[in-house]
Amino acid sequence: MKYFLHMEWIYNAWPWYVGGPLVALIMLTLIYLGKSFGFSSNFRTMCAMAGAGKSCSFFDFDWWAQRWNLLFLLGSVIGGYVAAHYLSDNQIPAISAETIAKLKTMDFESAGQAYVPVEIYGDMSVMNVFLLVIGGLLIGFGTRYAGGCTSGHAISGLSDLQLPSLIAVVGFFIGGLLMVHGLFPLLF
């Protein structure tokens, strides 16, 4: 009882056997309600709300039916803010000493000391802004090309046993591996 009174449980990472069933319960509920989950669909909904359907048929749909997903997005943003600012002791992820050593050989001196590499995000040089903008455009294009985002395919699509989602998730992993082991060392 003392454990729950001090709320120490909320400061630590929850084990897979708690988080996994919670995600499964949410997905089963969404499947039962005939809904699909994904954050990138919110961009389409917001464009439709703003009237983009008048000039583009892609945005001409009943956005009101997707308001639940907008609330989920808003709740995720608010929840993330609350968790990061009020329910977290340490924002620095625990990474292995070997990973820290390898990152330091690539001139990432902040490895193991900061949440994000300050060498990229701390200095808003022209090159870093360019990389962030190009990366954002590529992610946006890839999301549209793949028919959804990583959360939509990996969580919702795989829960619905959709073959296109399985193919997309395999592609996401291959793309991530190519980026980290191929392109990332060339850029930094």
Long-range contacts (C-beta under 8 A, 24 or more apart in sequence): 10-87, 11-87, 11-88, 11-89, 23-155, 24-159, 27-155, 27-156, 27-159, 28-159, 30-156, 30-159, 31-159, 31-160, 35-68, 35-69, 36-152, 36-156, 36-157, 36-160, 37-69, 37-72, 37-151, 37-152, 37-155, 37-156, 38-69, 38-148, 38-149, 38-151, 38-152, 38-153, 38-156, 39-73, 39-76, 39-149, 39-151, 39-152, 40-143, 40-144, 40-148, 40-149, 40-152, 41-66, 41-69, 41-148, 41-152, 42-66, 42-69, 42-70, 42-73, 45-69, 45-70, 46-70, 91-115, 106-185, 106-188, 107-188, 108-188, 119-188, 120-188, 131-187, 142-175, 146-171, 146-172
